[in-house]
Amino acid sequence: MMVDVSTEALQLHLRSLHDHCLTNLLAGLEAMSRGDLTVRAFCRTTPIETRADDPETQELIDLFNSTLRQTHAVLNAYNRAGETLRAASTS
């Protein structure tokens, strides 16, 4: 079975989102629940730049990129919350 390059890119990027971004966020939240406000969460996953010939695959790519943008926003909010809580605890 031949795999479309964009399908392969989608698989790789989803794996990165799962293994890095979401795993880092979970680790940060678990640390925060234990009182450790020093753990920052980062997302190394990048958007998928390739276009798919298949419209259904392209819809999945667009959904992935939208999900990634929201993930970046959530990680930024988490990091800001940690900074705010750290600052409040030292005041």
N, CA and C atoms as a LAMMPS dump frame, in Angstrom:
ITEM: TIMESTEP
0
ITEM: NUMBER OF ATOMS
273
ITEM: BOX BOUNDS ff ff ff
-5.0000000000000000e+02 5.0000000000000000e+02
-5.0000000000000000e+02 5.0000000000000000e+02
-5.0000000000000000e+02 5.0000000000000000e+02
ITEM: ATOMS id mol type element x y z
1 1 1 N 0.843 -1.176 0
2 1 2 C 0 0 0
3 1 3 C 0.89 1.241 0
4 2 1 N 0.626 2.146 -0.875
5 2 2 C 1.393 3.372 -0.992
6 2 3 C 0.844 4.411 -0.015
7 3 1 N 1.723 5.046 0.751
8 3 2 C 1.31 6.061 1.727
9 3 3 C 1.569 7.435 1.139
10 4 1 N 0.554 8.262 1.156
11 4 2 C 0.671 9.643 0.7
12 4 3 C 1.666 10.36 1.619
13 5 1 N 2.545 11.166 1.034
14 5 2 C 3.544 11.887 1.825
15 5 3 C 2.857 12.734 2.893
16 6 1 N 1.74 13.35 2.583
17 6 2 C 1.049 14.178 3.566
18 6 3 C 0.456 13.333 4.687
19 7 1 N 0.043 12.102 4.385
20 7 2 C -0.452 11.2 5.433
21 7 3 C 0.687 10.815 6.357
22 8 1 N 1.838 10.548 5.793
23 8 2 C 3.006 10.22 6.608
24 8 3 C 3.394 11.404 7.488
25 9 1 N 3.36 12.61 6.925
26 9 2 C 3.67 13.814 7.705
27 9 3 C 2.678 13.976 8.84
28 10 1 N 1.413 13.711 8.573
29 10 2 C 0.395 13.816 9.606
30 10 3 C 0.675 12.834 10.741
31 11 1 N 1.026 11.616 10.412
32 11 2 C 1.356 10.625 11.436
33 11 3 C 2.544 11.066 12.284
34 12 1 N 3.587 11.545 11.646
35 12 2 C 4.779 11.985 12.379
36 12 3 C 4.476 13.177 13.289
37 13 1 N 3.714 14.111 12.785
38 13 2 C 3.39 15.299 13.571
39 13 3 C 2.447 14.965 14.73
40 14 1 N 1.5 14.077 14.495
41 14 2 C 0.632 13.648 15.598
42 14 3 C 1.436 12.954 16.689
43 15 1 N 2.377 12.131 16.294
44 15 2 C 3.227 11.447 17.271
45 15 3 C 4.02 12.477 18.071
46 16 1 N 4.545 13.499 17.405
47 16 2 C 5.296 14.542 18.095
48 16 3 C 4.4 15.315 19.058
49 17 1 N 3.195 15.644 18.626
50 17 2 C 2.252 16.349 19.487
51 17 3 C 1.98 15.536 20.75
52 18 1 N 1.758 14.258 20.572
53 18 2 C 1.486 13.372 21.703
54 18 3 C 2.707 13.204 22.602
55 19 1 N 3.838 12.85 21.997
56 19 2 C 5.024 12.473 22.766
57 19 3 C 5.742 13.652 23.404
58 20 1 N 5.588 14.828 22.854
59 20 2 C 6.322 15.981 23.378
60 20 3 C 5.39 17.017 24.008
61 21 1 N 4.556 17.623 23.214
62 21 2 C 3.742 18.745 23.711
63 21 3 C 2.808 18.321 24.833
64 22 1 N 1.995 17.32 24.57
65 22 2 C 1.008 16.919 25.567
66 22 3 C 1.663 16.225 26.754
67 23 1 N 2.701 15.457 26.512
68 23 2 C 3.419 14.815 27.604
69 23 3 C 4.085 15.862 28.494
70 24 1 N 4.663 16.9 27.896
71 24 2 C 5.282 17.974 28.676
72 24 3 C 4.243 18.733 29.497
73 25 1 N 3.093 18.989 28.906
74 25 2 C 2.038 19.685 29.642
75 25 3 C 1.572 18.844 30.82
76 26 1 N 1.357 17.566 30.612
77 26 2 C 0.93 16.689 31.701
78 26 3 C 1.968 16.667 32.821
79 27 1 N 3.24 16.568 32.461
80 27 2 C 4.295 16.564 33.483
81 27 3 C 4.289 17.877 34.265
82 28 1 N 4.087 18.977 33.571
83 28 2 C 4.033 20.269 34.251
84 28 3 C 2.849 20.383 35.188
85 29 1 N 1.695 19.926 34.748
86 29 2 C 0.508 19.982 35.597
87 29 3 C 0.637 19.069 36.813
88 30 1 N 1.229 17.901 36.611
89 30 2 C 1.453 17.007 37.75
90 30 3 C 2.42 17.631 38.75
91 31 1 N 3.471 18.279 38.244
92 31 2 C 4.416 18.957 39.134
93 31 3 C 3.714 20.097 39.876
94 32 1 N 2.894 20.841 39.155
95 32 2 C 2.175 21.957 39.767
96 32 3 C 1.256 21.453 40.878
97 33 1 N 0.621 20.317 40.664
98 33 2 C -0.279 19.776 41.685
99 33 3 C 0.484 19.359 42.942
100 34 1 N 1.788 19.107 42.795
101 34 2 C 2.635 18.779 43.952
102 34 3 C 3.277 20.024 44.554
103 35 1 N 2.973 21.188 43.985
104 35 2 C 3.516 22.429 44.511
105 35 3 C 4.767 22.918 43.805
106 36 1 N 5.233 22.205 42.794
107 36 2 C 6.424 22.611 42.042
108 36 3 C 5.988 23.511 40.895
109 37 1 N 6.291 24.794 41.034
110 37 2 C 5.886 25.772 40.03
111 37 3 C 7.018 26.118 39.065
112 38 1 N 8.055 25.315 39.049
113 38 2 C 9.225 25.631 38.215
114 38 3 C 9.224 24.903 36.874
115 39 1 N 8.324 23.962 36.675
116 39 2 C 8.338 23.155 35.452
117 39 3 C 7.622 23.905 34.335
118 40 1 N 8.343 24.175 33.275
119 40 2 C 7.773 24.829 32.093
120 40 3 C 7.486 23.766 31.046
121 41 1 N 6.488 24.011 30.242
122 41 2 C 6.106 23.069 29.194
123 41 3 C 6.302 23.733 27.834
124 42 1 N 6.95 23.019 26.946
125 42 2 C 7.234 23.537 25.614
126 42 3 C 6.709 22.584 24.557
127 43 1 N 6.464 23.118 23.383
128 43 2 C 5.979 22.316 22.259
129 43 3 C 6.975 22.449 21.109
130 44 1 N 7.593 21.334 20.761
131 44 2 C 8.554 21.334 19.651
132 44 3 C 7.891 21.017 18.318
133 45 1 N 6.638 20.643 18.347
134 45 2 C 5.936 20.241 17.136
135 45 3 C 5.658 21.462 16.271
136 46 1 N 5.855 21.306 14.979
137 46 2 C 5.63 22.389 14.027
138 46 3 C 4.416 22.069 13.157
139 47 1 N 3.825 23.086 12.555
140 47 2 C 2.689 22.839 11.659
141 47 3 C 3.114 22.015 10.444
142 48 1 N 2.148 21.386 9.842
143 48 2 C 2.391 20.644 8.599
144 48 3 C 2.267 21.632 7.453
145 49 1 N 3.33 21.762 6.688
146 49 2 C 3.371 22.736 5.603
147 49 3 C 2.952 22.143 4.256
148 50 1 N 2.997 20.815 4.137
149 50 2 C 2.662 20.193 2.862
150 50 3 C 1.153 20.184 2.661
151 51 1 N 0.744 20.178 1.401
152 51 2 C -0.66 20.09 1.035
153 51 3 C -0.936 18.687 0.525
154 52 1 N -2.106 18.184 0.818
155 52 2 C -2.488 16.847 0.373
156 52 3 C -3.319 16.949 -0.903
157 53 1 N -3.153 15.97 -1.761
158 53 2 C -3.982 15.898 -2.962
159 53 3 C -5.411 15.478 -2.609
160 54 1 N -5.517 14.63 -1.602
161 54 2 C -6.817 14.11 -1.183
162 54 3 C -7.498 15.117 -0.252
163 55 1 N -8.719 15.566 -0.563
164 55 2 C -9.403 16.561 0.269
165 55 3 C -9.629 16.095 1.72
166 56 1 N -9.908 14.816 1.916
167 56 2 C -10.119 14.323 3.28
168 56 3 C -8.824 14.376 4.091
169 57 1 N -7.719 14.035 3.454
170 57 2 C -6.429 14.118 4.133
171 57 3 C -6.101 15.569 4.437
172 58 1 N -6.396 16.473 3.507
173 58 2 C -6.132 17.887 3.737
174 58 3 C -6.973 18.416 4.885
175 59 1 N -8.201 17.939 5.003
176 59 2 C -9.043 18.349 6.125
177 59 3 C -8.428 17.907 7.452
178 60 1 N -7.865 16.701 7.485
179 60 2 C -7.185 16.225 8.698
180 60 3 C -5.949 17.066 9.006
181 61 1 N -5.204 17.44 7.977
182 61 2 C -4.023 18.286 8.168
183 61 3 C -4.438 19.647 8.719
184 62 1 N -5.496 20.217 8.156
185 62 2 C -5.979 21.505 8.648
186 62 3 C -6.429 21.406 10.106
187 63 1 N -7.103 20.316 10.441
188 63 2 C -7.532 20.099 11.823
189 63 3 C -6.325 19.933 12.744
190 64 1 N -5.322 19.202 12.3
191 64 2 C -4.101 19.053 13.092
192 64 3 C -3.472 20.418 13.349
193 65 1 N -3.306 21.222 12.298
194 65 2 C -2.67 22.53 12.456
195 65 3 C -3.463 23.428 13.402
196 66 1 N -4.786 23.36 13.338
197 66 2 C -5.621 24.129 14.255
198 66 3 C -5.446 23.637 15.694
199 67 1 N -5.413 22.327 15.864
200 67 2 C -5.193 21.731 17.188
201 67 3 C -3.83 22.124 17.728
202 68 1 N -2.841 22.147 16.87
203 68 2 C -1.494 22.538 17.293
204 68 3 C -1.474 23.992 17.75
205 69 1 N -2.159 24.879 17.025
206 69 2 C -2.224 26.285 17.453
207 69 3 C -2.856 26.397 18.839
208 70 1 N -3.922 25.648 19.075
209 70 2 C -4.563 25.678 20.39
210 70 3 C -3.657 25.084 21.462
211 71 1 N -2.925 24.049 21.107
212 71 2 C -1.983 23.449 22.058
213 71 3 C -0.911 24.451 22.451
214 72 1 N -0.393 25.193 21.477
215 72 2 C 0.599 26.235 21.781
216 72 3 C -0.005 27.268 22.732
217 73 1 N -1.253 27.66 22.49
218 73 2 C -1.911 28.647 23.347
219 73 3 C -2.094 28.103 24.763
220 74 1 N -2.472 26.842 24.89
221 74 2 C -2.644 26.22 26.208
222 74 3 C -1.31 26.153 26.942
223 75 1 N -0.254 25.759 26.247
224 75 2 C 1.066 25.687 26.88
225 75 3 C 1.527 27.065 27.33
226 76 1 N 1.292 28.082 26.517
227 76 2 C 1.66 29.441 26.908
228 76 3 C 0.871 29.891 28.135
229 77 1 N -0.42 29.562 28.174
230 77 2 C -1.25 29.913 29.332
231 77 3 C -0.774 29.179 30.583
232 78 1 N -0.438 27.91 30.442
233 78 2 C 0.087 27.136 31.575
234 78 3 C 1.364 27.789 32.102
235 79 1 N 2.29 28.129 31.208
236 79 2 C 3.557 28.735 31.628
237 79 3 C 3.325 30.085 32.306
238 80 1 N 2.401 30.888 31.772
239 80 2 C 2.091 32.174 32.407
240 80 3 C 1.479 31.972 33.787
241 81 1 N 0.602 30.976 33.922
242 81 2 C -0.018 30.697 35.224
243 81 3 C 1.047 30.299 36.235
244 82 1 N 1.992 29.475 35.82
245 82 2 C 3.079 29.082 36.717
246 82 3 C 3.895 30.278 37.166
247 83 1 N 4.195 31.185 36.235
248 83 2 C 4.959 32.379 36.572
249 83 3 C 4.188 33.264 37.553
250 84 1 N 2.877 33.417 37.319
251 84 2 C 2.03 34.23 38.199
252 84 3 C 1.967 33.63 39.598
253 85 1 N 1.787 32.316 39.674
254 85 2 C 1.736 31.645 40.981
255 85 3 C 3.068 31.719 41.708
256 86 1 N 4.172 31.572 40.962
257 86 2 C 5.512 31.681 41.569
258 86 3 C 5.72 33.075 42.142
259 87 1 N 5.345 34.096 41.349
260 87 2 C 5.514 35.472 41.801
261 87 3 C 4.66 35.745 43.036
262 88 1 N 3.445 35.215 43.061
263 88 2 C 2.556 35.444 44.197
264 88 3 C 3.074 34.73 45.448
265 89 1 N 3.706 33.582 45.267
266 89 2 C 4.18 32.835 46.424
267 89 3 C 5.453 33.435 47.028
268 90 1 N 6.147 34.276 46.29
269 90 2 C 7.358 34.897 46.808
270 90 3 C 7.086 36.301 47.346
271 91 1 N 5.869 36.771 47.174
272 91 2 C 5.522 38.129 47.651
273 91 3 C 5.206 38.139 49.106
